[in-house]
């Protein structure tokens, strides 16, 4: 099962995890939003929580301020029944909900991304971003990335689940990275990489917009590496 989300010239997709692969603890991987200077409208970084069972208690610790004026570091506690959902959006276009930590009393699902944005920031041509998040128990310590064909570069983010996470990135002369829980490292690269960490990590790879990718067409997209 997969979701294909589209509207006019916008298009994005994600694999849908089976119920058996969902969990009770997640970190959000998303991206900053975008502000339209013509009408001042903000398109936000965002995520959505969906319950699979009745009476699911959810606790959300925010990494950034939300549209409901909840500050970074604050907590949202909600109760959802099966099929009910709860959406959170960043307050500012520069807001980024990556690193938000979500736990539940029962298994649930998290989808995250951005309404309509640039990758990397300030690179023209925009699109929506969407990925179903992987629960913490499925995160790994070794990942391999492959560059997209005929692109100038791809954008990457590495997110840590625990304090004192050391990530070694082989290829592209990247430094060793030290991260605490909920922190991430972002970089651009045109080569393949081996990611190795002493603790579980999540790695996202992003297609970049046409003004930066070496082509006259093409919008951002996001995928979580297995």
N, C-alpha and C positions, 0 to 999 in steps of 0.2 A: 504494500500500500504506500502511495506517496501523495503529497499535496502539490498541485500546480496552481499557483496564485498569480492571476494576471488581470490587467486592466489597460486597455489601449496599448501603449508601447512599454508598459511595465510587465515584468515577468520574473518569477522566482519559484523555486521548488525545494522540497525537503522530503527525505524518506520518513515514513511514519513507523515508529517503533511498536512492536507488539506489546500487549499488556505485560507479558512475562519479563520484558526488558525494561520496564519503567521502574522507578525507585522512590525513595523517601527523602533523598538529599541531592540538591543540585546547586551548581554555580551557573550564573547566566553569562553567556558569551554573546555580545551584540556589537554595536558600533555607534559612534556619535551620529546625531541627526543633521538636519539641514534647515536653514531659514531662507525663505523666498523673499528677496529684497523688493520684489514688485508688490506683494500684498502683505509682507511681514509675517506670513504664516509659518509656524514652526512644525517641521516633520520630525518626529521624535525617535530616539532610541527607545525600544520597548520590549516587553515580554508578556506572556499569557500563561496563567496556571489553569490546568483543567483537572478536575477530580474524577477518579475512576470508581470511587465508592462513596456511599453516603457517610455523613458525619466525619469528613476528613478535615482535621485541624491543620492549618497551614501557617507557618511563621516565615516572614520575609524580612531579611536585614538588608537595607538599601545601600548601594554604593554611590548613589548620587541623588540630588533633589528631584522630586517628582512633580507632576502637574498639580497634584493635590497639596503641594507645599510641605511635603514631608521631607526633612533634611537627610542628607547622607548620614548613615550610621543608625538611623532610627529604624524601628521595627513595626511591621504591619502584621496583625494576627487576624485571621479570617477562618470561617468554617464553611466548607462547600459540600454539597451533595453530589452524587454521581451525575456527570454531564454538565455541572455548573462550572463557570470559568470566572477568572478575575484578571483584568488587564492593568498593567502599570506602564506609564510613559514618563520619560524624563521631562523636566520642566523647560530646559533651554535646548536650543539646537546643538550647543556644544556638550550637552549632557550625555553621559555614557553609562548605561546600567550594567556593563560588564563588571563582574565581581560581586554582584548581588547574590546573597546566599539564601536558599529556600529549603525548608525542611517541612515534613508532614508526618502526621500520625499514621497515615496509610499511603499506599503507592499513588502517585499522581504523575501528570505530564507537564512539561514546560516547553513552550515554543518561544523563540526569541529572535531579535533582529532589529530592523529599523523600518520606519514608515516609507521613507524615500530619501536617499542620501548619496553622498559621494564617497568613493574609496579609491585612493586615500583622500583624507579631508583636503578640500580646495582643488581637487581634480574634477573638472567638469564632466557632465553626463552622469545622471543619477538613476537609481532604481531602489525598489524595496528589497530588504534582506529578510530571509526566513530560514531558520533551522530548528528542528526538534532537538532539545538538549539531551545529552547523555547523563544518566545518574552517576554519582561519584564512584559507585562500586564498579563501573565499567571503564573508568579512566585507566590509562596505561602509563608506562615509563619509557617506551620506545616508539617512535613514529618515523615514517619515511614520507617525504613530500616529493612530488614530481611537478616541475614547472609546466604551465599550460602552453601549448604549442603556439608559436608565432606571436607571443606577447612580449612586450618589453620587460615586464616583471609581474610578479604576484605579490600580494600583501599577506603577511602572516601575523597571527597572535598566538602566544603561548600563555596559558592561564594555570595558576597553581592552586591546589586544594589545601595545602598545608604550609605552615611556616618553615623556613629554612630549606626551601626547595631549590636545588642547584640544577640548572639545565645546560647541557653542552649541545651546541648546534654545529654539526660538522658540515662544511660547505659554505662558501660565500664569506669567509673570514668574519663570522659572527663571534662575539665574545661569549664566555660563559656568563650565565645570568643567574642571579640570586633573587628569589621571589618569596614573599610571604603569602599566606592564604588570601585568595581573592585578588592578588596582584597579577598583572600580565605584562608581557614584553611584546612590542610590535616592531616589525621591520619589513623592508621590501627586498625582494631577491628575484633573480632570473635563473637560478640554478636549483638543483635538487638538494635536499638536506636530510640528514639523520638527526633526529631529536632524541637525546638520552637524558633522563632525569633520575635523581635519587628518590623522588617521591612522585605520586601520580600527577599527571598534567593533562590538559585538554589543549588541542592544537586546531586552530581554524585557518583556512586558506581562502583568500578573497580574490576574485577577478576584479580588475581595476577598470575605471571608466575610459571611454574612447580617447579623451584628450591626453591620456598618459599611456595607453596600451599599444600605441604604434599603428592603430587602425582608425578609420573614419567612423566606424560604428562600434557598438558594444557598450553594455552597462555593467555595473557592479553585480556581483553574486557572492554568496557565502556558502562554504561547506565545512563541516567538521570532519577531521581526519579520523579514521578508525585505527 
